[in-house]
Amino acid sequence: MQQNLTTLIQLAQRLQNTSAPLDYDNIELPFQLVEAGLKIWENLYSPEVLGSLGKADPETLDAWAIALSQTLQTQLSLLNTWLPHFSSLPVPPTLQQKIKQNYQNLGEISQQKSQLLESASTLLSQSEQLKREGEELEALKRRRDELNQIEIELQNTNLDELRDDIQRRSQILEPKYQELETLKQQQAELQQQQTRLDSEIERLRSRSSRQEAATVNTATELITLTQTTKERLSESLTGVLEDLSQQQQDYQDTQQQLQKAIADFNRYQEETEAIRRHLNTHYQSDRQLSQVLPVDRQKIDTIINSIQQQLSELDRQLAIAQQHQAESQKKVILDFSK
């Protein structure tokens, strides 16, 4: 079966791929396709299979017969278009006769199949009618048996006692029925309460989820804001640190200049003190000489007074400078490197 299917597929592919189906090497491909299909028929529809199918599923067998009849009719129609041209074609007479004989045989088979199909259709219709009537008969028999059974039960039953028994059971069952209805109503109410509780729980869960999401979003925004602020402050702090570093450098430069100025001032003070001592010594010497030498005392006194005033002014300036120096040394020295 599989080999026949493979052959059929290969032939179909060859026919599809050929560009010259009427060449000598390809002219037989369509007929080979039909032959491969007939071999598949032979494998599928063996006499044993058709016999079993007729017993197990007559409708499927009818469908097979209809398909076969239609296929034979299609073949006959195609042959009818070819046969009139055989006499004008250079086909050997023996082969023409063989084709016509096979055509006649095919026509007889098709006619027989058509007659069988017509008979089968009539038989099928009759079979279905009998089947329906048989089913109806069986239903009537079952109904008859049921009625007979009811009649027997009625004959053997005391209806008054049956009514009393039914009444008694009804009185016993009525309270239980009412209790059952009450329980059903309570069950329905509990079910409604459960539904409401489930809805409320779902609403609270949804609300909690939304609040949690809002909290997460807020925390995320806060973290983002904190990071942004940190970056912004970091930029600002970097600028401030740069300014402080520059101020520190400026202060250190100023401190160095101040130390240098103090050192220069100390040297200046020492030199000034030396000059003052020298002038004072010279002044005392000149004063002693002016007392023993014949000089103009008034003029000398004027010069001496001028010298004393200048020395006093020099002492005052030196005192102020010393005070400024002491105050500058008492100032707190800031160290930005710590």
URTAKA-V968425 format. One record per helix or strand of 2 or more residues. SS is the DSSP state (helix for helix, strand for strand). FROM is the first residue (numbers start at 1). LEN is the number of residues. Records with the same first field share a line. If there is no record, write none. Layout:
SS = FROM-LEN + FROM-LEN
//
This chain:
helix = 2-16 + 29-16 + 47-10 + 58-26 + 86-3 + 93-63 + 159-134 + 297-34
//
